[in-house]
Amino acid sequence: MPTALPLPLSTPNRNLVRLTIVRGITWTGFLLAIVVGVELLAFDLPVTAVVSVVISMGVLNIATWWRLGRPRAVTHLEYLLHLLADITGLTLLFYFSGGSTNPFITYYLVPVTIAAATLPWRHAWIIAACSMAGYTFLMFSYHPIPQLGHINSDSPLSLHILGMWLNFGLSAGLVTFFIYKMAHALRSRDQALSRTREAALRNEQVLAVATQAAGTAHELGTPLSTMAVLLKEMQADTPADSTLDQDINLLRQQVDVCKSRLQNLVSNADRRRMAEPEVLDAEVWLAGVVQRWLVLRPDVSHQFDVAEKRGRPWLAVDATLDQALTNLLNNAADANPEHIAIRLDWQSESVVIDIRDHGPGVAMSIADQLGETFISTKSKGMGIGLFLTHATINRFGGGVSLYNHPEGGTLTEVTLPRCAAPT
C-alpha cells in the first residue's frame, strides 16, 4: 500500500514552520545568555530549573517538527496552543531569572505580534491577555537577581517597573489591534485580487467563445436557408398527412427556430449592448423561457411549480439570462427527458429556480469543476454551455449549484438576486 503524501502547506502550516524556526533561534539565544550570565556575570540563578525549561522547549520544538511531517492540516486552535506554550515557557524562564526586572521581559511582544498577524481576532486577543497576565504575575512573584535590580527599587514595586508594565500593556494592545487590522486588510486585498484575476480569465474565455460563436452564426445562415428550401420541396412531393410529411414538417419548424434564433442573436446584441437589464415578474419570465424551450424539445415531459407565497418575485433579466436557463433545461433533458421538475421559489433577497431530472446524476470527481472549465457530463458534450451559463448567472450576481438528488438524478439550483418591483 503506497504511503500517503503530506498535505500541501496551507497558511497555518507555513506559519507553524516559521514559529518553530523562531522558537529554535530564540531559545538557543536564551541558553547562551544564561551561560554568559552564570559564568561571566555570576548571576544567582537556579540553574537546574532554568535549564529544564530550555530543554522542555527544545523537546517541544522537536515534537513540532515531527508533527509537521504528518498528513494533517494545522488548525488555528492548534497554532494558538503553540503560542500559549511559548508564553508559558517564557513566563517560567523569566520567573527564575529576575521576573519583571529581566531586560528581555518585552520579548512577550513577539508572540503577541505573531498572533495578531496570523490568527483570528479572538485568538489574537487571547494571546495578548495571557502575555499581559504573565507580565503582571512576574511583577510580584519571581526569583530576584541582584545584578538586574533597578535604581531606587527599595519597594517591591518601583515606578520604573510599573512604567515598564504600563508601556507593555499599551504596546501589546496597539500591536494586537493594528497588526491584526493590517494583516486582515492584506488578506482581503489578496482575496479580491484573486477574484479579479479569476473573473478576467473567465471573461477572456467568454470573449473567445463569443468570437467563435459570431463567426459560426454567420456561417450557419447559408446552410439553414438551403435546408429550408430542400425541406419545402420535399414536403411538396410527399403525400399529405403521412408520417413522412409530419417528420418533414417538424424538421421545417426546427430549421425555422434555428434561423429565428440566429436573427435574434444579432438583433439582441445590437439592442441590448448598452441597455440595462429589464425587470420582469420571475414567474412570467420563467414560464416564457420554458415555453420557448419546449418548442425546441418536444420530446420532454415536465412539471412547473411555483411556491405559494405572498408578494411577487421580480428579476433583472436580458436575452443572455434566457439562454443560460435554456442551457440548463437542455442539460436536464439530455440526462432524461421524462418528468423534469421545474420549481420557482423566492426569499426576501433571492429568487431560486430548481431544475430536477431523473438521469444518472453527476460524478463526484468532476462536480466541483463543472462550469469553471470546459468539462461536460455528456459523452459528446464540450462543457461550453455550462461554462457560459455559470459566467452569465455570475454576472447577474447569482450562482449555480449542482447536487445529486437523494432519490436519483441531478438537482440544479439557480440563485438570482431579487429586485424591487418596477414603478
Disulfide bonds with the S-S distance in Angstrom:
none
